[in-house]
Amino acid sequence: MNKNPVIAQVTRGGKAESSHRGAYAVSDASGTIVSAAGDIDAAVFPRSAIKAFQCLPLIESGAADHYGLDDEEIALCCSSHSGEPDHLRVAASILKKAGNDEALYECGAHWPHERKDIVALAQSGGTPRAIHNNCSGKHAGMLALARHLGTSTNGYVRVTHPVQEMVAKTLGDYCSVNIASAPMGIDGCSVPTWAFPLRHMALGFARLTDPANAAAQRIITAVRNHPFMISGSTGFDTIIMQKVPRLFIKVGAEGVYCGCIPHAGLGFALKCDDGSTRGAIAGICAVLLSLDVWTAEERASLDSHCHTTLKNWRGLEVGSVEGLLAPANA
């Protein structure tokens, strides 16, 4: 069995304390692998990292234009947001424009991410609602697509629903995979999620960089204009895209990161074996830093997340998390 290399390491007192193993692939739009390490042909679940592909049918079908969705709303459809007031505002706007309401959500409810918002909700006597779900923007977009198609909004999360069939076709076409034969599971927000190789995820994201692809360019532009919508005040995705606007990146649960570098025509995908987001962030920053496509300022921003200091409860520096560029596959 393949043993993936270490992509991030935690140190304490100058000694390695723990390690995160994983694999990554960087591809151009032709499928040529520019850089890779580990088993990039093993099937993994991308989870929320591929929300851009789940949003593409909303745009390609004409539904986004039909309902007048703006950049802020398109960005939220691609997000794993933190449930802050502006996220709720935009999700509600998408629902209203398409003639839907919160009762139609099939994503489940959970508390907001930020402590201040949890406290405010609890103090007001409120309880978590589906619109607080980090995937409520994506689901609002899926409901809008269902409404535009003239199909039932009930069961829009089922794999046999036209909405999910369109998502599956989009993934298959962009990533050059046979989704029908791919392992399928159910994501945290109840929609289908399919497992396929990192090399194909990287290829799909590279294809998003095509300047002639109007739908993909609309998504990239929307996210660049509104990075806050993607994860929120303290989310890495938002923070790094605010610092490096030429980067398009999205987290997936269980240690996945995918994205593209539009100006370089490259897509990338990484999976941290143990599901650690900490390891995945450090690892993907090391991968991105290895690519000669950044300005000095952009490199400095990426480096600040590739090498982070660990502090204890007294504020003392006790160690670090270091992203490591694994030796490239032969």
C-alpha positions as CSV (number, residue, x, y, z in Angstrom):
1,M,0.0,0.0,0.0
2,N,1.3,3.5,-0.9
3,K,2.5,5.5,2.0
4,N,2.1,9.2,1.4
5,P,4.8,11.6,2.3
6,V,4.8,14.1,5.2
7,I,3.3,17.4,4.0
8,A,3.2,19.2,7.4
9,Q,5.0,18.8,10.7
10,V,4.4,20.1,14.2
11,T,7.4,20.9,16.3
12,R,7.8,21.6,20.0
13,G,11.1,22.4,21.7
14,G,12.9,22.0,18.3
15,K,11.7,18.4,18.1
16,A,9.1,17.0,15.7
17,E,6.0,16.2,17.8
18,S,3.6,15.0,15.1
19,S,3.3,14.8,11.4
20,H,0.6,15.0,8.8
21,R,0.9,12.8,5.6
22,G,-0.9,13.5,2.4
23,A,-0.8,13.8,-1.4
24,Y,-1.1,16.6,-3.8
25,A,-1.3,17.3,-7.6
26,V,-0.9,20.4,-9.7
27,S,-2.2,20.2,-13.2
28,D,-2.6,22.3,-16.3
29,A,-5.8,22.2,-18.4
30,S,-4.4,19.5,-20.7
31,G,-4.0,17.1,-17.8
32,T,-0.2,17.4,-17.7
33,I,0.9,17.1,-14.1
34,V,3.2,20.0,-13.2
35,S,4.0,18.8,-9.7
36,A,2.7,16.0,-7.5
37,A,3.6,13.8,-4.5
38,G,2.0,10.8,-3.0
39,D,-0.8,8.7,-4.4
40,I,-2.7,11.0,-6.7
41,D,-4.6,8.2,-8.3
42,A,-6.4,7.1,-5.1
43,A,-10.1,8.1,-5.0
44,V,-10.8,10.6,-2.3
45,F,-13.9,12.6,-1.4
46,P,-13.4,16.3,-2.2
47,R,-16.4,17.3,-0.1
48,S,-17.0,21.0,-0.1
49,A,-13.8,21.8,-2.0
50,I,-15.7,21.4,-5.3
51,K,-18.5,23.8,-4.6
52,A,-17.6,25.8,-7.7
53,F,-18.6,22.8,-9.8
54,Q,-21.9,22.5,-7.8
55,C,-22.5,26.2,-8.6
56,L,-21.7,26.0,-12.4
57,P,-25.1,24.5,-13.4
58,L,-26.8,27.4,-11.7
59,I,-25.0,29.8,-14.1
60,E,-24.8,27.6,-17.2
61,S,-28.6,26.9,-17.1
62,G,-29.4,30.6,-17.1
63,A,-31.0,30.4,-13.6
64,A,-28.5,32.9,-12.1
65,D,-29.4,35.5,-14.8
66,H,-33.1,34.7,-14.7
67,Y,-33.2,35.5,-10.9
68,G,-30.8,38.4,-11.1
69,L,-28.2,36.9,-8.8
70,D,-25.2,39.3,-8.2
71,D,-21.6,38.5,-7.5
72,E,-22.1,38.5,-3.7
73,E,-24.8,35.9,-4.1
74,I,-22.8,33.8,-6.5
75,A,-19.9,33.8,-4.1
76,L,-22.1,32.6,-1.3
77,C,-23.3,29.7,-3.5
78,C,-19.6,28.5,-3.5
79,S,-19.0,29.0,0.2
80,S,-18.6,27.1,3.4
81,H,-19.5,30.2,5.4
82,S,-19.5,30.9,9.1
83,G,-23.1,32.0,9.6
84,E,-22.3,35.6,10.2
85,P,-25.1,38.2,9.7
86,D,-24.0,39.1,6.2
87,H,-24.0,35.5,5.2
88,L,-27.5,35.1,6.4
89,R,-28.6,38.2,4.6
90,V,-27.2,37.0,1.3
91,A,-28.6,33.5,1.6
92,A,-32.1,35.0,2.4
93,S,-31.8,37.2,-0.7
94,I,-31.0,34.2,-3.0
95,L,-34.0,32.4,-1.6
96,K,-36.3,35.4,-2.0
97,K,-35.2,36.2,-5.6
98,A,-36.1,32.6,-6.7
99,G,-39.4,32.5,-4.9
100,N,-38.1,30.0,-2.2
101,D,-38.1,30.1,1.5
102,E,-36.0,28.7,4.4
103,A,-38.5,25.9,5.0
104,L,-37.4,24.2,1.8
105,Y,-33.8,23.8,3.0
106,E,-32.7,20.1,3.3
107,C,-29.2,20.8,4.6
108,G,-29.9,20.6,8.4
109,A,-29.3,23.3,11.0
110,H,-26.2,24.1,13.2
111,W,-24.9,26.9,15.2
112,P,-22.9,29.8,13.6
113,H,-19.1,29.4,13.7
114,E,-18.1,32.6,15.3
115,R,-18.4,32.8,19.1
116,K,-19.9,36.3,19.0
117,D,-22.7,35.1,16.8
118,I,-23.3,32.0,18.9
119,V,-23.6,34.1,22.0
120,A,-25.8,36.7,20.2
121,L,-28.2,34.0,19.0
122,A,-28.4,32.3,22.4
123,Q,-28.9,35.5,24.2
124,S,-31.7,36.5,21.9
125,G,-33.5,33.2,22.7
126,G,-32.9,32.0,19.2
127,T,-32.0,28.5,18.0
128,P,-29.8,27.3,15.1
129,R,-31.7,27.3,11.8
130,A,-30.9,25.8,8.4
131,I,-29.8,29.2,7.1
132,H,-27.0,29.1,9.7
133,N,-25.6,26.0,8.0
134,N,-22.3,26.7,6.4
135,C,-23.7,25.2,3.1
136,S,-26.9,27.3,3.1
137,G,-25.6,29.5,0.2
138,K,-25.0,26.4,-1.9
139,H,-28.4,25.0,-1.0
140,A,-30.1,28.3,-1.8
141,G,-28.5,28.1,-5.3
142,M,-29.6,24.5,-5.7
143,L,-33.1,25.5,-4.8
144,A,-33.0,28.3,-7.3
145,L,-31.8,25.9,-10.0
146,A,-34.7,23.5,-9.2
147,R,-37.2,26.3,-9.4
148,H,-35.7,27.4,-12.8
149,L,-35.9,23.9,-14.2
150,G,-39.5,23.7,-13.2
151,T,-38.9,20.5,-11.2
152,S,-39.8,19.8,-7.6
153,T,-37.8,21.5,-4.9
154,N,-38.6,18.6,-2.6
155,G,-35.8,16.1,-2.5
156,Y,-33.4,18.4,-4.4
157,V,-30.5,16.7,-2.4
158,R,-31.2,13.2,-3.8
159,V,-28.8,11.8,-6.3
160,T,-31.7,11.1,-8.7
161,H,-32.9,14.7,-8.6
162,P,-32.3,16.8,-11.8
163,V,-30.2,19.3,-9.8
164,Q,-27.8,16.6,-8.6
165,E,-27.7,14.9,-12.0
166,M,-26.5,18.2,-13.4
167,V,-23.9,18.6,-10.7
168,A,-22.7,15.0,-11.4
169,K,-22.5,15.7,-15.2
170,T,-20.5,18.9,-14.6
171,L,-18.0,17.1,-12.3
172,G,-17.6,14.4,-14.9
173,D,-17.1,16.7,-17.8
174,Y,-14.7,19.1,-16.1
175,C,-12.7,16.5,-14.2
176,S,-12.7,13.8,-16.9
177,V,-14.1,11.1,-14.5
178,N,-16.9,8.6,-14.9
179,I,-19.1,9.7,-12.0
180,A,-21.5,6.9,-12.5
181,S,-18.9,4.4,-11.4
182,A,-17.3,6.6,-8.7
183,P,-17.8,5.7,-5.0
184,M,-20.6,7.9,-3.7
185,G,-21.4,9.1,-0.2
186,I,-23.6,11.7,1.5
187,D,-22.0,15.0,2.5
188,G,-22.5,16.7,5.8
189,C,-25.2,18.9,4.2
190,S,-27.0,15.9,2.7
191,V,-26.0,16.2,-1.0
192,P,-24.2,13.5,-2.8
193,T,-20.4,13.5,-2.8
194,W,-18.3,11.4,-5.1
195,A,-14.7,10.1,-4.6
196,F,-12.2,10.4,-7.4
197,P,-8.4,11.0,-7.8
198,L,-6.6,14.2,-6.9
199,R,-5.1,14.4,-10.5
200,H,-8.6,14.7,-11.9
201,M,-9.6,17.3,-9.3
202,A,-6.6,19.4,-10.2
203,L,-7.5,19.0,-13.9
204,G,-11.0,20.2,-13.3
205,F,-9.9,23.3,-11.5
206,A,-7.3,24.0,-14.2
207,R,-10.1,24.0,-16.8
208,L,-11.9,26.6,-14.7
209,T,-9.2,29.1,-15.6
210,D,-10.1,29.2,-19.3
211,P,-10.8,32.9,-20.1
212,A,-13.3,31.8,-22.7
213,N,-15.4,30.0,-20.1
214,A,-17.9,32.7,-19.1
215,A,-19.6,30.7,-16.3
216,A,-16.3,29.8,-14.7
217,Q,-15.0,33.3,-15.0
218,R,-18.2,34.6,-13.4
219,I,-17.6,32.4,-10.4
220,I,-13.9,33.4,-10.1
221,T,-14.8,37.1,-10.4
222,A,-17.5,36.8,-7.8
223,V,-15.3,35.1,-5.3
224,R,-12.5,37.6,-5.9
225,N,-14.9,40.5,-5.4
226,H,-16.4,39.0,-2.2
227,P,-13.9,36.7,-0.5
228,F,-15.6,37.2,2.9
229,M,-18.6,35.2,1.6
230,I,-16.5,32.1,1.2
231,S,-15.6,31.4,4.8
232,G,-16.0,34.5,6.9
233,S,-14.1,36.7,9.3
234,T,-11.6,34.1,10.6
235,G,-11.7,31.5,7.9
236,F,-8.4,30.7,6.1
237,D,-10.0,30.7,2.6
238,T,-11.3,34.2,3.1
239,I,-8.1,35.5,4.7
240,I,-5.7,34.1,2.1
241,M,-7.8,35.3,-0.9
242,Q,-7.9,38.7,0.7
243,K,-4.1,38.7,0.9
244,V,-3.6,36.9,-2.5
245,P,-6.5,37.9,-4.7
246,R,-5.1,36.0,-7.7
247,L,-5.6,32.7,-5.9
248,F,-8.9,30.8,-6.0
249,I,-9.0,28.2,-3.1
250,K,-11.6,26.2,-1.3
251,V,-11.5,23.9,1.7
252,G,-13.2,20.5,1.9
253,A,-13.9,18.6,5.0
254,E,-11.4,15.9,6.2
255,G,-8.2,17.7,5.1
256,V,-8.9,18.6,1.4
257,Y,-7.9,21.8,-0.4
258,C,-8.6,22.5,-4.1
259,G,-8.4,25.5,-6.3
260,C,-6.8,27.2,-9.2
261,I,-4.3,29.9,-10.2
262,P,-6.1,31.6,-13.1
263,H,-3.2,33.8,-14.3
264,A,-1.0,30.6,-14.6
265,G,-3.7,28.3,-15.9
266,L,-3.1,25.8,-13.1
267,G,-5.4,23.7,-10.9
268,F,-4.4,22.0,-7.6
269,A,-5.8,19.5,-5.2
270,L,-4.4,18.2,-1.8
271,K,-5.6,15.6,0.7
272,C,-4.2,15.3,4.2
273,D,-4.5,11.7,5.1
274,D,-5.6,12.2,8.8
275,G,-8.3,14.8,7.8
276,S,-6.5,17.6,9.6
277,T,-7.3,21.1,8.3
278,R,-4.2,22.4,10.1
279,G,-2.0,20.0,8.1
280,A,-3.9,20.7,4.9
281,I,-3.4,24.5,5.2
282,A,0.3,24.3,5.9
283,G,0.7,21.6,3.2
284,I,-1.1,23.5,0.4
285,C,0.7,26.7,1.2
286,A,4.0,24.8,0.8
287,V,2.8,23.5,-2.6
288,L,1.7,26.9,-3.8
289,L,5.0,28.5,-2.6
290,S,6.9,26.0,-4.8
291,L,5.3,27.4,-7.9
292,D,7.1,30.2,-9.6
293,V,3.9,32.2,-10.4
294,W,3.8,34.7,-7.5
295,T,5.0,38.2,-6.7
296,A,7.2,38.7,-3.7
297,E,4.3,40.1,-1.7
298,E,2.1,37.1,-2.6
299,R,4.8,34.7,-1.6
300,A,5.2,36.5,1.8
301,S,1.5,36.1,2.4
302,L,1.5,32.4,1.5
303,D,4.6,31.8,3.6
304,S,2.9,33.3,6.7
305,H,0.4,30.4,6.6
306,C,3.0,27.8,5.6
307,H,5.0,28.4,8.8
308,T,2.8,29.3,11.8
309,T,3.8,29.7,15.5
310,L,2.0,27.8,18.2
311,K,1.4,29.5,21.5
312,N,0.1,28.2,24.9
313,W,-2.6,29.8,27.0
314,R,0.0,32.2,28.5
315,G,0.9,33.4,25.1
316,L,4.3,31.8,25.1
317,E,5.7,30.5,21.9
318,V,5.9,26.7,22.2
319,G,6.3,25.3,18.7
320,S,5.3,25.6,15.1
321,V,3.4,24.1,12.3
322,E,5.5,23.8,9.2
323,G,4.3,23.0,5.7
324,L,6.8,20.7,3.9
325,L,7.1,20.3,0.2
326,A,7.2,16.5,-0.3
327,P,9.6,15.1,-2.9
328,A,7.9,15.2,-6.3
329,N,6.7,11.9,-7.8
330,A,9.1,10.4,-10.3
